[in-house]
Amino acid sequence: MNRQSRALLFILIVAGVLGIGYYLRTAVAPPAAPLALDEGPAAPAVRGGTLVASLRAEPRSFNRLTSRDYATEIVAMLTQGRLVRVNRATEEVEPWLAESWTVSPDGLTYTLTLREGVRWSDGAPFTSDDVVFTLAAVDDPRNASVLATSMRIDGAPLAVTAPDPRTVVVTFPTPFGPGIRLLDNLTIAPRHLLGDAAAAGTLAEAWTASTPPGEMAGLGPFMLVRYEPGQRLVFDRNPRYWRTDGRGEALPYLDRLVLDIVPDQNAELLRLESGQIDMVQQHLRPEDLSAARTLATAGRLRLLELGVGLDPDAFFFNLRPAKWASDPRAAWMPRAEFRHAISHAVDREAFANTVFLGAAVPVHGPITPGNKTWFSPNVPRYGYDQARARALLEGLGLTLNAATGFAEDAAGTRARFSVLTYSGNTQLMRGAEVLREDLRAIGVEMDIVPLEPNALIQRMLSGDFDAIYFNYFATDTDPAMSKDFWLSSGSAHVWHIGQATPATDWERTIDDLMTRQAASLDHEERVRLFNDVQRIFAEQLPVIYFAAPRLFIGVSSRVTHYTAGPIRPQLLWSPDSLAVAPAATP
Amino acid sequence: MTIGHYLLRRLAFALLLVLLVSSAAFLLTRLAPGDFTIEQGLTITAEERARLAADLGLDRPLAVQYGAWLGRAVRLDFGPSFLYSRPVADLLGERAANTAVLALAALIVATVLGVPAGVLSGRRAGATRRVVRGVSLLLLSVPPLVSSLVLVWIAARTGWLPLGGMTSLASDGSWSGWVADLARHLPLPVLALALPVAATLERLQSQALAEASREPFVAAAVARGLSWDRAVAAHAWPASLRAVLSVYGLIIGALFSGSFIVEVVTAWPGLGRLMYDALRARDLYLVAGCAATGAAFLAVGTLVSDLLLRWADPRLGGGGVSR
């Protein structure tokens, strides 16, 4: 085949593919409908029906006490119960299996009254014994529970007693500001099914992903009835579920809920579009928003705006003193002024438009406007000002070398560093490219090193990095629930993890403020103390933030009575009230 | 050499291949940066991470770990999966069967499409050859991710086929219902897997047939009075098969080891996805188990290919096979 024939063939094939695509698009597109954004329930929910949602990965276990992966958490949310629930839309604590509670004057002791007549899905009665058992199993080191650390206050366990079958007394070792909110994390486990395994220290081997569904029981709205590995999980209504709606009708409304395992996000959106799934598990990527808006306008799905996300991408330098002991950049790179210069170099508006394709708002700290209770707008900001950035660099002894276009110190060491980021994450890669260009404009050279997540975290933990640009998910809006980030001894104090004693004065101050903030029972005082923390954090800028995404999620128009929140799972967090509209009859 | 000796030799080769590949997977995963404790992210403290490493035996020297694993693996016990807290053998059993179904179907489709297309384009010049080769070139040029997504997109637009998965929820549970349901789910991943393989086979077959057609024995057959088409069919095509069959084993091995991209996009619950998840999480024993299964498939594939090659070209028996 000569070159001319090949070119002709290529043109014909491309034209054919485009033609078929256009035909298919126009042939099946339904008539246009107005864009629907966050439609609330308008009519009473219809009982019955099946809802299909997607899940990106399959559960590693059905045991939430020993597995922390997201899919296991979703399964627990559907099948298990908690004493209290944090409403993901209002951020308020709601009574759940505990219908009420009282607090002692010192704020240390909570006396919870359990709902009457609640039964496990296998028919066994739920009592305070189950709560005591669960907390003991979580705290037993032989069980290696993933909830163990989160159920301790400053390293000390909660004391739990059960004076009678409907009463649980929980005593905190020290005052704890979030108080009973902590129990939102605790999935209650059935003593009658898991008691032996916990006593033998083999809880991790109980309720694995190969356990037959009939051998498990829960207090949630659904029961797992079928697990097809790699394909789907099927849940049926738990007929013994305790909750009713405002009309006294037993919940959940759905007969069946199916989680289809769809690992690829592109395929997930296509399935949503074609009606093979009703909702996705996670907010849409910026690059998918345009297509989703078109589909929403065409009435093929409903696009819900969830507000500003709680998880801005984070950029931070390595601030471990050991890292800089023999590094020629030690005189300027770990300095706060250098971080201020980096912050000044970035045009956050342009960053939001380029990296998030417009679906983001500029931010200057880890607490975004999406966190309504704890966001403080009154923190120092180092906004876009390249002249100021260059002046700060000069103050650090970094002057521009006209020949290279990059800043250098007196010894000729160039202002250059490498940044690790997740490979394959298009948003982070776009962000890193924008940062590189912005920094180049002030004479700082940044090399991008994409790594797969495991390798990146390993480098972070070992301190083998200059800077990192990555993201992680918030699990709670209350800062006291994220002390591992704020405290210098914390496992997520990313710029200098796990310090024995605070390495700097400002970290010592934040430690002190956070300890007081977490221990205070006065909300106003907690807000004030945390505002101080945010101010110091913004001054020192150990982590630099540029933009927080505006979150959108796609849902089929047949789904009703959903309540969306900014923390994932954005829709499935309240599964018992979800309903589907009945199919139209001809 | 008798056929029995031959098969014994091949079995020994297969065992050695499985051992080498799974050992390499084990050692490379262990030596790569990070381990399974890193999978827990920043949610655990350094002490908890150290305890977890000790519980999983990851704190032991590499040689000790490898020795212990090898001792179990030779008894077909690949140990537990860190990710799923289940025996690796159970996970492999679930997924290898799914991958085998997909791979077998893809192999059949690729062969049925690729070999005749190669014969067509290799036999005569002209417009047909140009079109067939052009399509082959296109199929070979498109990355599997794109071709898979295009197929899923077409399925989404038309509604002709399920967009993914292996079976549907509505399957009635009967054997015939299951087969019918499976048959509806197969075309998408099978086409995504088979089309590039078919294109490869077409190129090989076409080139081999064109070369074989120029051999003197084809000219001699025509001189004896056979038509050109008969001479090509009876003499050139069997001779050309050797080139095709020589890579058939590799194709079988590659298909049966699981295609990660196709399995992810079409949500096929196979070995490729399992291995990818295991690699990301540094699930040491699961990675080694997946690699061993892939190597076993490769060994079987090359054996099948060699047997087919011997059938197509008896000279390869080297006089050793008892006749």
Interface residues (C-beta under 8 A of the other chain):
Chain A: M1 S5 R6 L9 F10 I13 G21 L24 R25 V28 A57 R60 S61 T66 S67 R68 A144 V146 T149 A204 E205 T208 A209 S210 E228 P229 G230 Q231 R232 V234 V258 D260 I261 V262 P263 D264 N266 A267 L270 R271 E273 S274 Q276 E452 P453 N454 A455 I457 Q458 R459 M460 L461 Y472 D484 S491 A492 V494 I497 G498
Chain B: A32 P33 G34 D35 I38 E39 Q40 G41 L42 T43 I44 T45 A46 E48 R49 R51 L52 D55 L83 Y84 S85 R86 D90 L91 E94 R95 N98 R129 R130 V131 R133 G134 V135 L137 L138 L149 V152 W153 I154 A155 A156 R157 T158 G159 P162 L163 G164 G165 M166 T167 L169 V264 V265 T266 A267 W268 P269 G270 R273 L274 D277 R280 A281 R282
